Amino acid sequence: MTDPSTNTPSPDDQAPYTPPPPPSTGDEFTSGIWMRGLITVILFLLFEFAQTLVIITALMQFLWMLISGERNPRIAHFGERLANWLAVTARFQSGASELRPFPWTPW
Protein backbone atom coordinates (compact mmCIF):
# COMPACT_ATOMS: atom_id res chain seq x y z
CA MET A 1 0.00 0.00 0.00
CA THR A 2 1.01 3.57 -0.56
CA ASP A 3 1.20 6.09 2.24
CA PRO A 4 -1.21 8.87 1.10
CA SER A 5 0.61 11.61 3.01
CA THR A 6 4.00 11.02 1.36
CA ASN A 7 2.91 9.11 -1.77
CA THR A 8 5.68 6.53 -1.16
CA PRO A 9 5.19 2.79 -1.21
CA SER A 10 5.06 1.05 2.11
CA PRO A 11 7.73 -1.58 2.87
CA ASP A 12 5.16 -4.30 2.20
CA ASP A 13 4.78 -3.17 -1.47
CA GLN A 14 8.48 -3.23 -2.30
CA ALA A 15 10.08 -6.21 -4.03
CA PRO A 16 12.68 -8.15 -2.08
CA TYR A 17 16.24 -6.97 -2.52
CA THR A 18 18.32 -8.85 -5.03
CA PRO A 19 22.02 -8.06 -5.07
CA PRO A 20 23.56 -6.94 -8.36
CA PRO A 21 25.64 -9.47 -10.28
CA PRO A 22 29.35 -9.48 -9.51
CA PRO A 23 31.47 -7.33 -11.80
CA SER A 24 32.83 -9.11 -14.85
CA THR A 25 36.54 -9.76 -14.79
CA GLY A 26 36.71 -10.19 -18.56
CA ASP A 27 37.91 -13.80 -18.17
CA GLU A 28 34.89 -15.14 -20.07
CA PHE A 29 35.57 -12.75 -22.94
CA THR A 30 39.30 -13.50 -22.99
CA SER A 31 38.83 -17.26 -22.90
CA GLY A 32 36.25 -16.93 -25.69
CA ILE A 33 38.75 -14.98 -27.79
CA TRP A 34 41.44 -17.63 -27.25
CA MET A 35 39.01 -20.42 -28.18
CA ARG A 36 38.01 -18.51 -31.31
CA GLY A 37 41.71 -18.13 -32.14
CA LEU A 38 42.29 -21.86 -31.77
CA ILE A 39 39.27 -22.63 -33.97
CA THR A 40 40.50 -20.11 -36.54
CA VAL A 41 43.93 -21.77 -36.72
CA ILE A 42 42.29 -25.19 -37.21
CA LEU A 43 40.08 -23.70 -39.91
CA PHE A 44 43.12 -22.18 -41.68
CA LEU A 45 44.50 -25.68 -42.12
CA LEU A 46 41.16 -27.10 -43.25
CA PHE A 47 40.67 -24.14 -45.60
CA GLU A 48 43.97 -24.90 -47.34
CA PHE A 49 42.96 -28.54 -47.73
CA ALA A 50 39.56 -27.48 -49.09
CA GLN A 51 41.20 -25.27 -51.72
CA THR A 52 43.10 -28.33 -52.93
CA LEU A 53 39.77 -30.19 -53.09
CA VAL A 54 38.32 -27.37 -55.22
CA ILE A 55 41.15 -27.82 -57.73
CA ILE A 56 40.68 -31.60 -57.81
CA THR A 57 36.90 -31.20 -58.16
CA ALA A 58 37.29 -28.73 -61.01
CA LEU A 59 39.71 -31.03 -62.83
CA MET A 60 37.42 -34.03 -62.35
CA GLN A 61 34.43 -32.08 -63.65
CA PHE A 62 36.43 -30.84 -66.63
CA LEU A 63 37.55 -34.36 -67.53
CA TRP A 64 34.01 -35.69 -67.09
CA MET A 65 32.63 -32.98 -69.38
CA LEU A 66 35.40 -33.59 -71.91
CA ILE A 67 34.60 -37.31 -72.08
CA SER A 68 30.81 -37.35 -71.70
CA GLY A 69 29.87 -33.94 -73.06
CA GLU A 70 27.82 -33.02 -69.98
CA ARG A 71 28.48 -32.11 -66.39
CA ASN A 72 28.31 -34.62 -63.57
CA PRO A 73 25.60 -33.49 -61.10
CA ARG A 74 27.24 -35.25 -58.16
CA ILE A 75 30.55 -33.49 -58.71
CA ALA A 76 28.70 -30.20 -59.19
CA HIS A 77 26.74 -30.70 -55.96
CA PHE A 78 29.92 -31.50 -54.04
CA GLY A 79 31.58 -28.40 -55.49
CA GLU A 80 28.61 -26.28 -54.48
CA ARG A 81 28.68 -27.59 -50.89
CA LEU A 82 32.44 -27.12 -50.72
CA ALA A 83 32.12 -23.53 -51.95
CA ASN A 84 29.45 -22.88 -49.31
CA TRP A 85 31.74 -24.27 -46.60
CA LEU A 86 34.59 -22.03 -47.78
CA ALA A 87 32.28 -18.99 -47.65
CA VAL A 88 30.98 -19.78 -44.14
CA THR A 89 34.55 -20.42 -42.97
CA ALA A 90 35.83 -17.13 -44.39
CA ARG A 91 32.99 -15.21 -42.73
CA PHE A 92 33.76 -16.83 -39.36
CA GLN A 93 37.51 -16.26 -39.65
CA SER A 94 37.08 -12.61 -40.60
CA GLY A 95 34.69 -11.98 -37.71
CA ALA A 96 31.75 -11.20 -39.98
CA SER A 97 29.76 -14.09 -38.49
CA GLU A 98 29.60 -16.14 -35.31
CA LEU A 99 28.34 -19.20 -37.21
CA ARG A 100 31.01 -21.88 -36.99
CA PRO A 101 31.39 -24.04 -40.09
CA PHE A 102 31.48 -27.83 -40.30
CA PRO A 103 32.48 -29.80 -38.19
CA TRP A 104 30.71 -27.58 -35.61
CA THR A 105 27.56 -27.37 -37.77
CA PRO A 106 26.02 -29.86 -40.22
CA TRP A 107 27.64 -30.21 -43.64
N, C-alpha and C positions, 0 to 999 in steps of 0.2 A: 504494500500500500504506500501511497505517497502522502507525505505530511503536507496538509493544505497550507500551513503558515509559511513554510519555506520552499515548497514545491520540489522537494528532494525525495528520492525513493527511500523507504525505510530499509533497514538492514535485512529484513525478510525478503524483499523484492530483488536484492542483488544476487547475481550468479556467484557461485563459489569461486574462490581465487584459484587460478591455474598459473603456475610459474611459467615464465617465458622459456623457450628452448635455449639450451646452452649455446654460446657463440661458436660459430664454425671455425675450426682451426685451418681449414683449407686442405686437410689431409685427404678427404674424399675426392676433391677436385684434382689434387696432385696425383693420387694413385690412379684416377681415371685417365689422366693425361699419359702416364707411363704405360698403362695397359693399351691405350690407343696407339702409342708409339710402337709397342711390341707387335700389335696386330698389323700396323702399317708396314713394318719391316717384313713380316711374313708375307703380306700381300705383294710387296715389291718382288719377292722371289717368285711367287705364283704368277704375277703379271708377266714377268719375263718368260716363263714357261708357256703361258697362254699365247704370247706373241709368236712363239715358235709354232704352236698349234695352228694359229691363223695361217701362217705360211704353208704348213703342210696341208691344211684343209683347202686352201686356194689352189695349190698344185694338184691335189687329188680331184677337185672339181674341174679344173682345166683339162686334165687328162681324160676324165670321164666324158666331158663335153666333146673333146677332140675325137674320141672313139665312137661314142654313141650318138652324137649330134644333139643331145639334150642334157639339161642339168639333172643332177641326182638330187631328189627332194630331201633325202636323209642327210646328205652332206650339207645342203643348204640350210636345213633346220639346225644342225649342229653349229654351223657358222653363225647363224643368227643368235643362238643362245650364248655362244662364246662372246660375240660382240656385245651382247647385253651385259654379260658378267664383267667384261672389261670396262664398260661405261659405269656400272654401279661401283666397281672397285676404284676407278679414278675419282668419282664423286666423293667416296668415303675418304680416300687418301688426301684429297685436296681440302677436306673440311666442309665441302658443300652439302654433305648429307651425313646423317648419323646412321643410315641404313648400312649394316655390315653385309658384304656379299657372301656367297657360298664360300666356305662350309658353315657359316653362321646362320644362313637363311637357305630355304630350298633352292635347288638348281632350277 
